[in-house]
Amino acid sequence: MTLHYFTYNLPFQYPFSISNNRTKTHQPTLVVVLELGNFYGVGEAPAIDYYNVTLEKMVSVIEAKKHLIEKFALTEPDRYWHYLHHLLEDSPFLVAALDIAAWDLYGKMIGKNNLYKIWNTEFKNIPSTNYTIGLDSIENMLKKIDDHPWNIYKVKLGSENDIEIIKAIRNHTKATLRVDVNGGWKLDEALEKINNLKDLGVEFIEQPLAKDNWKDSKILFEKSPLPIIADESCVEEEDVAKCYQYFHGINIKLTKCSGISPALRMIKQARKFGMKVMMGSMNESSIGTAAIANFLPQLDYVDMDGPLLLTKDLATGLEISSSNVSIKGNYGLGIIPELS
């Protein structure tokens, strides 16, 4: 194989803010292309400061290991993932990009249409994606809702006026509401707020407590009147078992778990535990988001609004509306990259 890579700094439509005063105006992202004969596959990995992952670090690893990344004889993507997992053991985000590219390439090589068909699933009865409303003034949050009418909103919380925010949004829209705290609450605060949020018709709470606060997470799991979904507490495959009976479900991020191959295994494991499965966005363009789209038949919930939050996209062929997702391309991820 031959490896090519590109870096971008994709602008958000609005500054993207979450709990603990974390705000960004652009999303740095790495795109990789694997070429083999007349075929190519494309993958993406956003750089996330919270996980100490930068474009510079990923590029430096590529430059140091490029010849080893290219030398693998691709037959099955899962075998390539295991090779990369050991070769690049300290670079799971880069492994994710390469794994997504390998699956895209594989889908084109075998000519069996999109990935969801390779996985023997049907693209029907799929969940609708939410649109994320980042932390902001109530006035600005309501304006974002007016600018983007949607059936489901995921609202970022983690401030002193959380309940006031949801009350204002609930009075403004009848849409389904989900709450994502990104670990911004303490236990007592969570217990009080979740009871109020249930009365306001919130569907579930994502990562209310700090990612390593397992003691309080257990208490919240047992007492919460709403389902609790793990995000930052569920990164790798081994975390699924850790989350059992501490969370009602998990949110899988392809970038964090290191790609499509481990995500497929994580879903099977979560189902054995009877847990709900969500797949989430890390603000990918349509390249990384198309990988999420192919998982839709296997999911209970999905957050794949990255292309909706950004003002620049890197591919065509993926269409997202408030009630439906469609993949236009016939092979692999089903998209056509537009790289420059």
Protein Blocks (a to p, Z undefined) as FASTA:
>chain_A
ZZdddddddddfbdcddehhiacfbdcdddddddehjbccdddddddfklopafklmmmm
mmmmmmmmmmpccfbfklmmmmmmmmmmmlmmlmmmmmmmmmmmmmmmnonajfklmnop
acehiacdddddddddfklmmmmmmmmgcfbdcddehifklmmmmmmmmmmpccdcddde
khpacfklmmmmmmmmmmnopabdchkbafklmmlmmmmmmmpmbdcddfklmmblmlmm
mmgokafbdcddfklnopjklmmmmmmmmmmnopacddddehiafklmmmmmmmmmmpfb
dcdfkmmmpcbdcbehiacdfkbccdfbfghjlpacddZZ
